[in-house]
Amino acid sequence: TRCDECDRFVPHGALHAGITMNREKLQGLYRTHRALRYALYVLAGVAVFAVAGFFILPPVVKSLMIEQAGKALHRPVAVRQIRINPFAMTMDVEGLSIKEREGAETFVAFDGLHVNLEAKSLFKGGVVVGEIRLVNPRLRMVRLGDNQYNFSDLLEELAKAPKSNAPTP
Protein backbone atom coordinates (compact mmCIF):
# COMPACT_ATOMS: atom_id res chain seq x y z
CA THR A 1 0.00 0.00 0.00
CA ARG A 2 1.07 3.63 -0.47
CA CYS A 3 1.63 6.05 2.37
CA ASP A 4 -0.66 9.11 2.07
CA GLU A 5 2.03 11.39 3.56
CA CYS A 6 5.11 10.59 1.49
CA ASP A 7 3.69 8.55 -1.44
CA ARG A 8 6.02 5.59 -0.66
CA PHE A 9 5.16 1.88 -0.44
CA VAL A 10 4.57 0.67 3.10
CA PRO A 11 4.15 -3.00 4.14
CA HIS A 12 0.51 -3.80 4.86
CA GLY A 13 -0.36 -2.85 8.42
CA ALA A 14 3.00 -1.16 9.14
CA LEU A 15 3.27 2.25 10.71
CA HIS A 16 4.90 5.04 8.75
CA ALA A 17 7.46 5.65 11.48
CA GLY A 18 10.57 4.60 9.55
CA ILE A 19 9.28 1.22 8.40
CA THR A 20 8.69 2.18 4.80
CA MET A 21 10.40 0.27 2.01
CA ASN A 22 11.16 1.26 -1.48
CA ARG A 23 9.55 -0.43 -4.46
CA GLU A 24 12.64 -2.45 -5.46
CA LYS A 25 12.93 -4.09 -2.04
CA LEU A 26 9.26 -5.03 -2.07
CA GLN A 27 9.52 -6.54 -5.53
CA GLY A 28 12.64 -8.44 -4.46
CA LEU A 29 10.83 -9.83 -1.43
CA TYR A 30 7.88 -10.83 -3.59
CA ARG A 31 10.16 -12.65 -6.07
CA THR A 32 11.97 -14.42 -3.22
CA HIS A 33 8.66 -15.44 -1.67
CA ARG A 34 7.42 -16.74 -5.02
CA ALA A 35 10.67 -18.69 -5.60
CA LEU A 36 10.42 -20.20 -2.12
CA ARG A 37 6.81 -21.17 -2.77
CA TYR A 38 7.77 -22.92 -6.03
CA ALA A 39 10.69 -24.63 -4.30
CA LEU A 40 8.31 -25.92 -1.63
CA TYR A 41 5.94 -27.23 -4.32
CA VAL A 42 8.82 -29.08 -5.99
CA LEU A 43 10.04 -30.45 -2.65
CA ALA A 44 6.52 -31.60 -1.76
CA GLY A 45 6.20 -33.30 -5.17
CA VAL A 46 9.52 -35.12 -4.69
CA ALA A 47 8.44 -36.20 -1.20
CA VAL A 48 5.11 -37.56 -2.48
CA PHE A 49 6.94 -39.37 -5.32
CA ALA A 50 9.38 -40.91 -2.82
CA VAL A 51 6.71 -41.99 -0.32
CA ALA A 52 4.57 -43.48 -3.09
CA GLY A 53 7.51 -45.28 -4.72
CA PHE A 54 9.22 -46.60 -1.61
CA PHE A 55 6.25 -47.33 0.68
CA ILE A 56 2.91 -47.44 -1.16
CA LEU A 57 3.77 -49.04 -4.51
CA PRO A 58 5.62 -52.21 -3.30
CA PRO A 59 2.70 -53.76 -1.37
CA VAL A 60 0.28 -52.83 -4.16
CA VAL A 61 2.51 -54.39 -6.84
CA LYS A 62 3.04 -57.49 -4.67
CA SER A 63 -0.69 -57.95 -4.17
CA LEU A 64 -1.46 -57.45 -7.87
CA MET A 65 1.37 -59.76 -8.92
CA ILE A 66 0.16 -62.57 -6.65
CA GLU A 67 -3.47 -62.16 -7.67
CA GLN A 68 -3.02 -61.70 -11.43
CA ALA A 69 -0.28 -64.33 -11.89
CA GLY A 70 -2.25 -66.85 -9.81
CA LYS A 71 -5.37 -66.21 -11.88
CA ALA A 72 -3.52 -66.45 -15.22
CA LEU A 73 -1.51 -69.56 -14.31
CA HIS A 74 -4.20 -71.32 -12.22
CA ARG A 75 -1.54 -71.98 -9.62
CA PRO A 76 -0.75 -70.58 -6.17
CA VAL A 77 1.81 -67.77 -6.35
CA ALA A 78 3.83 -66.40 -3.44
CA VAL A 79 6.25 -63.47 -3.25
CA ARG A 80 8.38 -62.81 -0.18
CA GLN A 81 9.19 -59.15 -0.80
CA ILE A 82 9.18 -56.43 -3.46
CA ARG A 83 11.37 -53.33 -3.25
CA ILE A 84 11.03 -50.38 -5.60
CA ASN A 85 13.40 -47.43 -5.90
CA PRO A 86 11.56 -44.74 -7.89
CA PHE A 87 14.66 -42.55 -8.23
CA ALA A 88 16.92 -45.32 -9.60
CA MET A 89 13.94 -46.80 -11.49
CA THR A 90 14.63 -50.29 -10.14
CA MET A 91 12.47 -53.10 -8.81
CA ASP A 92 13.65 -56.13 -6.84
CA VAL A 93 11.46 -59.19 -6.36
CA GLU A 94 12.64 -61.61 -3.69
CA GLY A 95 11.44 -65.15 -3.24
CA LEU A 96 8.90 -65.78 -5.99
CA SER A 97 7.37 -69.25 -5.89
CA ILE A 98 4.72 -70.77 -8.16
CA LYS A 99 3.36 -74.11 -6.96
CA GLU A 100 2.05 -76.97 -9.08
CA ARG A 101 -1.58 -76.77 -10.12
CA GLU A 102 -2.50 -79.59 -7.77
CA GLY A 103 0.05 -80.30 -5.13
CA ALA A 104 2.59 -78.71 -2.86
CA GLU A 105 5.57 -79.10 -5.19
CA THR A 106 7.20 -75.96 -6.57
CA PHE A 107 6.72 -75.51 -10.32
CA VAL A 108 8.79 -72.33 -10.86
CA ALA A 109 10.77 -70.29 -8.35
CA PHE A 110 13.65 -67.88 -8.01
CA ASP A 111 15.45 -66.22 -5.13
CA GLY A 112 15.73 -62.80 -6.71
CA LEU A 113 14.88 -60.73 -9.76
CA HIS A 114 16.35 -57.28 -10.33
CA VAL A 115 14.93 -55.05 -13.10
CA ASN A 116 16.51 -51.68 -13.90
CA LEU A 117 14.65 -49.36 -16.25
CA GLU A 118 16.47 -46.72 -18.25
CA ALA A 119 15.62 -43.05 -17.81
CA LYS A 120 14.83 -43.08 -21.55
CA SER A 121 11.58 -44.82 -20.55
CA LEU A 122 10.24 -41.48 -19.39
CA PHE A 123 10.69 -39.89 -22.81
CA LYS A 124 10.18 -42.82 -25.19
CA GLY A 125 6.61 -43.52 -24.10
CA GLY A 126 7.48 -47.17 -23.47
CA VAL A 127 9.55 -49.30 -21.16
CA VAL A 128 13.29 -49.41 -21.88
CA VAL A 129 14.98 -52.08 -19.75
CA GLY A 130 18.64 -51.52 -18.97
CA GLU A 131 19.31 -54.62 -16.86
CA ILE A 132 17.59 -57.82 -15.78
CA ARG A 133 19.24 -60.11 -13.26
CA LEU A 134 17.71 -63.44 -12.18
CA VAL A 135 19.17 -65.17 -9.12
CA ASN A 136 18.89 -68.92 -8.57
CA PRO A 137 16.02 -69.78 -10.95
CA ARG A 138 14.36 -73.19 -10.53
CA LEU A 139 11.95 -75.01 -12.87
CA ARG A 140 10.36 -78.39 -12.22
CA MET A 141 9.29 -80.28 -15.37
CA VAL A 142 7.48 -83.60 -14.93
CA ARG A 143 6.22 -85.94 -17.61
CA LEU A 144 2.75 -87.08 -16.60
CA GLY A 145 1.90 -89.37 -19.50
CA ASP A 146 1.96 -89.55 -23.27
CA ASN A 147 2.75 -86.02 -24.45
CA GLN A 148 1.53 -84.59 -21.13
CA TYR A 149 3.67 -82.53 -18.78
CA ASN A 150 3.00 -80.53 -15.65
CA PHE A 151 2.82 -77.38 -17.80
CA SER A 152 0.68 -78.77 -20.66
CA ASP A 153 -2.43 -76.99 -19.35
CA LEU A 154 -0.63 -73.64 -19.79
CA LEU A 155 0.30 -74.46 -23.39
CA GLU A 156 -3.25 -75.60 -24.20
CA GLU A 157 -4.70 -72.41 -22.75
CA LEU A 158 -2.20 -70.33 -24.70
CA ALA A 159 -3.13 -72.14 -27.92
CA LYS A 160 -6.85 -71.51 -27.29
CA ALA A 161 -6.35 -67.78 -26.73
CA PRO A 162 -7.76 -65.62 -29.53
CA LYS A 163 -5.14 -64.29 -31.87
CA SER A 164 -4.75 -60.54 -32.04
CA ASN A 165 -4.64 -58.69 -35.34
CA ALA A 166 -2.60 -55.92 -33.77
CA PRO A 167 0.87 -55.43 -35.23
CA THR A 168 3.76 -56.84 -33.27
CA PRO A 169 5.75 -54.05 -31.58
Disulfide bonds with the S-S distance in Angstrom:
none
